[in-house]
């Protein structure tokens, strides 16, 4: 489990690093797992990072979560038989936030995508 960069509820924003302008391509990553597994891994990554899950819609493939006053939408999409795409975007459309928020999730998934569940 990856927890080196984990945020805890109540931590000040400075603990996440300085907000920076993040580009849309930095918010999208393709993984070598199917839709269902990527959705599960995304939920596990958000929970492991101590981010607050507000809503999960498994059939639609999205998770809404918050961390330190920032609200995000994580969307999982099919990309062939054994690949899926994860897109994490700010709900308010403001792409100025600490990039470590997204990086934590991507790193967790990369570290766990080949494990059997």
C-alpha positions as CSV (number, residue, x, y, z in Angstrom):
1,X,0.0,0.0,0.0
2,X,1.3,3.4,-0.9
3,X,1.0,6.0,1.9
4,X,4.1,8.1,1.6
5,X,2.2,11.0,0.1
6,X,-1.1,10.4,1.9
7,X,-3.1,13.3,3.1
8,X,-5.1,13.1,6.3
9,X,-8.4,14.9,6.9
10,X,-7.8,18.2,8.6
11,X,-4.3,18.6,7.2
12,X,-3.6,22.1,5.9
13,X,-3.4,22.6,2.2
14,X,0.4,23.3,2.5
15,X,0.9,19.7,3.5
16,X,-0.2,18.7,0.0
17,X,2.3,21.1,-1.6
18,X,1.8,24.3,-3.5
19,X,-1.2,24.6,-5.8
20,X,0.0,24.6,-9.4
21,X,-1.7,24.8,-12.8
22,X,-2.3,21.2,-13.9
23,X,-3.0,20.4,-17.5
24,X,-5.8,18.0,-18.6
25,X,-3.3,15.5,-20.0
26,X,-1.7,15.3,-16.5
27,X,-5.2,14.2,-15.2
28,X,-5.6,11.3,-17.5
29,X,-3.9,7.9,-17.4
30,X,-4.4,4.6,-19.2
31,X,-3.9,1.4,-17.2
32,X,-3.5,-2.3,-18.3
33,X,-6.6,-3.4,-16.3
34,X,-10.2,-3.7,-17.2
35,X,-12.9,-1.2,-16.3
36,X,-14.1,-3.1,-13.2
37,X,-10.7,-3.5,-11.7
38,X,-9.7,0.1,-12.4
39,X,-12.8,1.3,-10.7
40,X,-12.0,-0.9,-7.6
41,X,-8.4,0.3,-7.6
42,X,-9.4,3.9,-7.9
43,X,-11.8,3.6,-4.9
44,X,-9.0,1.8,-2.9
45,X,-6.5,4.5,-3.8
46,X,-8.8,7.3,-2.7
47,X,-9.5,5.6,0.5
48,X,-5.8,4.7,1.1
49,X,-4.9,8.4,0.7
50,X,-7.5,9.3,3.3
51,X,-9.4,11.4,0.8
52,X,-13.2,11.7,1.5
53,X,-15.4,9.8,-0.9
54,X,-18.7,11.7,-1.4
55,X,-20.4,9.6,-4.1
56,X,-19.7,6.4,-6.0
57,X,-21.7,5.4,-9.1
58,X,-20.3,2.0,-10.2
59,X,-22.3,1.5,-13.3
60,X,-21.4,5.0,-14.6
61,X,-17.8,4.5,-13.5
62,X,-17.3,7.6,-11.4
63,X,-16.3,8.7,-7.9
64,X,-16.7,12.1,-6.4
65,X,-14.2,12.9,-3.6
66,X,-12.8,15.8,-1.7
67,X,-9.5,16.6,-0.1
68,X,-8.5,19.8,1.7
69,X,-11.3,21.9,0.2
70,X,-10.8,20.6,-3.3
71,X,-13.5,18.5,-5.0
72,X,-12.7,16.0,-7.8
73,X,-14.5,13.7,-10.2
74,X,-12.7,10.4,-11.0
75,X,-14.1,8.8,-14.1
76,X,-13.2,5.4,-15.4
77,X,-13.7,4.5,-19.0
78,X,-13.3,1.2,-21.0
79,X,-10.4,1.3,-23.5
80,X,-10.5,-2.2,-25.2
81,X,-10.6,-5.6,-23.6
82,X,-7.9,-5.3,-21.0
83,X,-7.3,-1.5,-20.7
84,X,-9.2,1.3,-19.0
85,X,-8.6,5.0,-18.7
86,X,-8.8,7.0,-15.4
87,X,-9.6,10.8,-15.7
88,X,-9.5,12.9,-12.5
89,X,-10.7,16.4,-12.9
90,X,-11.7,19.2,-10.5
91,X,-15.4,19.6,-10.2
92,X,-15.2,23.4,-10.3
93,X,-13.1,23.5,-13.5
94,X,-10.3,25.2,-11.8
95,X,-7.1,23.3,-12.6
96,X,-5.0,25.1,-10.0
97,X,-4.5,22.6,-7.2
98,X,-1.6,20.5,-5.7
99,X,-0.7,17.9,-8.3
100,X,0.2,15.4,-5.6
101,X,-3.6,14.8,-5.1
102,X,-3.8,13.1,-8.5
103,X,-0.3,11.7,-8.3
104,X,-1.1,9.8,-5.1
105,X,-4.0,8.0,-6.8
106,X,-2.0,7.1,-10.0
107,X,1.0,5.8,-8.0
108,X,-1.3,3.6,-5.8
109,X,-2.9,2.1,-8.9
110,X,0.5,1.6,-10.6
111,X,1.8,-0.2,-7.5
112,X,-1.3,-2.5,-7.2
113,X,-2.6,-3.0,-10.8
114,X,-1.0,-6.5,-11.2
115,X,-2.1,-7.9,-7.8
116,X,-4.8,-10.5,-7.7
117,X,-8.0,-9.6,-5.9
